[in-house]
């Protein structure tokens, strides 16, 4: 893996551990042992990339949606990725990626087809989503359909190429991460006693 700044090397053992963990999340019992290296491994697994395919630019602690997270930025030869991984339980709180130089080719699609691509990729029920943005625009000079929508659990953003229907950029942010939800439930339980 090519490393930027002073980011620690993600070991093969950690990547193997994240694969064994299934969805790339650790159990609540091990929540306090989540490390920056493990958070990077979770992000790489989710992106479907190996450590030698990326350059890690940044790993810093921050906050997203009320959760303490590792903010991870890395890139490949064609895409830029950003992940926020919860320190408490390794949940992916936010993920976004985009092509450096988007390219669109193929048959022209209409807005309804592009919307269907976005909803299908997000894995949500269109009837249970609320659309905030549904318009035409450009992404680095490429004509796109831009969508922003949400369901009960997350907010999504997509840029879909008008030519060919490829997803050129994507973002998903969990509204209430599991660790903040658990803390709120615990606090509510303590108040009711």
C-alpha positions as CSV (number, residue, x, y, z in Angstrom):
1,X,0.0,0.0,0.0
2,X,1.3,3.4,-0.8
3,X,1.0,5.6,2.3
4,X,0.7,9.4,2.6
5,X,1.9,11.4,5.7
6,X,2.3,9.3,8.8
7,X,-0.4,6.7,8.4
8,X,0.3,3.3,9.9
9,X,0.6,0.3,7.6
10,X,-2.5,-1.9,7.4
11,X,-1.3,-5.5,7.9
12,X,-2.6,-8.5,6.0
13,X,-3.7,-10.0,9.3
14,X,-6.0,-7.1,9.9
15,X,-7.5,-7.4,6.4
16,X,-8.0,-11.1,7.0
17,X,-9.7,-10.4,10.4
18,X,-12.1,-8.0,8.7
19,X,-13.0,-10.6,6.1
20,X,-13.6,-13.2,8.7
21,X,-15.8,-10.6,10.6
22,X,-18.2,-10.8,7.6
23,X,-19.6,-7.4,7.1
24,X,-16.4,-5.7,8.4
25,X,-17.8,-4.9,11.8
26,X,-16.6,-6.0,15.2
27,X,-18.8,-7.0,18.1
28,X,-19.8,-4.6,20.9
29,X,-17.6,-6.4,23.3
30,X,-14.5,-5.4,21.4
31,X,-15.7,-1.9,20.7
32,X,-13.0,-0.2,22.6
33,X,-10.3,-2.0,20.7
34,X,-11.2,-0.5,17.3
35,X,-8.0,1.0,15.9
36,X,-7.2,3.3,13.0
37,X,-5.6,0.4,11.2
38,X,-8.7,-1.7,11.6
39,X,-10.9,1.1,10.4
40,X,-8.8,1.4,7.2
41,X,-9.2,-2.3,6.7
42,X,-13.0,-2.0,7.1
43,X,-13.1,0.8,4.5
44,X,-10.9,-1.1,2.0
45,X,-13.1,-4.2,2.4
46,X,-16.2,-2.2,1.7
47,X,-14.6,-0.6,-1.3
48,X,-13.6,-4.0,-2.6
49,X,-10.0,-2.9,-2.8
50,X,-6.7,-4.4,-1.5
51,X,-4.1,-2.5,0.3
52,X,-1.7,-2.5,-2.7
53,X,-4.4,-0.8,-4.9
54,X,-4.7,2.4,-2.8
55,X,-2.9,5.4,-1.5
56,X,-4.1,6.3,2.0
57,X,-4.0,10.1,2.3
58,X,-5.5,10.7,5.7
59,X,-6.7,8.9,8.8
60,X,-7.9,11.3,11.6
61,X,-10.4,11.2,14.4
62,X,-13.5,13.3,14.1
63,X,-17.2,13.3,14.6
64,X,-20.0,12.4,12.2
65,X,-23.7,12.2,13.1
66,X,-22.8,12.4,16.8
67,X,-20.5,9.4,16.6
68,X,-16.7,9.4,17.2
69,X,-15.2,8.2,13.9
70,X,-12.0,7.6,12.0
71,X,-12.1,9.9,8.9
72,X,-10.3,8.0,6.2
73,X,-9.3,9.4,2.8
74,X,-7.7,7.2,0.1
75,X,-7.6,7.0,-3.6
76,X,-6.9,4.7,-6.5
77,X,-5.8,5.5,-10.1
78,X,-9.3,6.4,-11.0
79,X,-11.4,7.2,-7.8
80,X,-11.2,9.2,-4.6
81,X,-12.8,7.6,-1.5
82,X,-13.8,9.1,1.9
83,X,-15.0,6.9,4.8
84,X,-16.1,7.7,8.3
85,X,-15.9,4.6,10.4
86,X,-17.3,4.5,14.0
87,X,-14.7,4.1,16.7
88,X,-17.2,2.3,19.0
89,X,-18.2,-0.5,16.6
90,X,-16.6,-0.1,13.2
91,X,-19.9,0.8,11.5
92,X,-19.6,2.7,8.2
93,X,-21.3,5.9,9.2
94,X,-20.5,7.7,5.9
95,X,-19.0,6.7,2.6
96,X,-18.5,8.6,-0.6
97,X,-16.5,8.2,-3.8
98,X,-16.1,9.8,-7.2
99,X,-14.2,9.4,-10.3
100,X,-11.2,11.8,-10.9
101,X,-12.0,11.9,-14.6
102,X,-15.5,10.7,-15.3
103,X,-16.2,9.2,-18.7
104,X,-19.6,8.5,-20.1
105,X,-20.4,6.4,-23.1
106,X,-23.4,4.4,-24.3
107,X,-27.0,4.9,-25.0
108,X,-28.7,8.1,-23.7
109,X,-30.9,7.3,-20.6
110,X,-33.8,9.4,-19.3
111,X,-34.2,10.7,-15.8
112,X,-36.6,8.0,-14.7
113,X,-34.1,5.3,-15.8
114,X,-31.3,7.1,-13.9
115,X,-33.5,7.4,-10.8
116,X,-34.1,3.7,-11.0
117,X,-30.4,3.0,-11.1
118,X,-29.8,5.1,-8.0
119,X,-32.6,3.6,-6.0
120,X,-31.6,0.1,-7.0
121,X,-27.9,0.7,-6.1
122,X,-28.9,2.1,-2.7
123,X,-31.0,-0.9,-2.1
124,X,-34.0,1.1,-0.8
125,X,-37.7,1.0,-1.5
126,X,-38.5,4.0,-3.7
127,X,-42.0,4.3,-2.1
128,X,-40.3,4.8,1.3
129,X,-37.8,7.5,0.1
130,X,-38.1,11.2,0.0
131,X,-36.3,13.0,-2.9
132,X,-34.7,16.4,-2.2
133,X,-32.9,16.8,-5.5
134,X,-33.9,15.3,-8.8
135,X,-32.3,17.4,-11.6
136,X,-29.9,17.6,-14.5
137,X,-26.4,18.9,-14.1
138,X,-22.7,18.2,-14.9
139,X,-20.0,16.3,-13.0
140,X,-16.6,17.4,-14.1
141,X,-17.9,18.3,-17.6
142,X,-20.0,15.2,-18.0
143,X,-23.8,15.6,-18.3
144,X,-25.5,13.8,-15.3
145,X,-28.7,13.4,-13.4
146,X,-28.2,14.4,-9.8
147,X,-30.2,12.8,-7.1
148,X,-30.4,13.4,-3.3
149,X,-32.8,11.3,-1.3
150,X,-33.3,9.7,2.1
151,X,-35.2,6.9,3.8
152,X,-35.6,6.2,7.5
153,X,-32.0,5.1,7.9
154,X,-29.7,7.1,5.5
155,X,-29.2,10.0,3.1
156,X,-27.9,9.3,-0.4
157,X,-26.4,11.3,-3.2
158,X,-25.8,10.1,-6.8
159,X,-24.5,11.5,-10.0
160,X,-25.6,9.2,-12.9
161,X,-24.2,9.7,-16.4
162,X,-26.8,10.6,-19.0
163,X,-24.8,8.6,-21.6
164,X,-24.8,5.0,-20.5
165,X,-26.1,5.4,-16.9
166,X,-22.9,4.8,-15.0
167,X,-22.7,6.0,-11.4
168,X,-20.0,8.7,-11.4
169,X,-20.3,9.7,-7.7
170,X,-22.0,8.3,-4.7
171,X,-22.5,9.2,-1.0
172,X,-24.3,7.5,1.8
173,X,-24.6,8.9,5.4
174,X,-26.2,6.9,8.2
175,X,-28.7,9.2,10.0
176,X,-28.3,7.6,13.5
177,X,-25.2,5.4,13.9
178,X,-25.7,2.3,16.0
179,X,-23.3,3.6,18.7
180,X,-25.2,6.9,19.1
181,X,-28.5,5.1,19.1
182,X,-27.4,2.7,21.8
183,X,-26.1,5.6,23.9
184,X,-29.4,7.5,23.6
185,X,-31.3,4.3,24.5
186,X,-29.1,3.7,27.5
187,X,-29.5,7.4,28.6
188,X,-33.3,7.2,28.2
189,X,-33.4,4.0,30.2
190,X,-31.4,5.6,33.0
191,X,-33.8,8.6,33.1
192,X,-36.9,6.4,33.4
193,X,-35.6,4.6,36.5
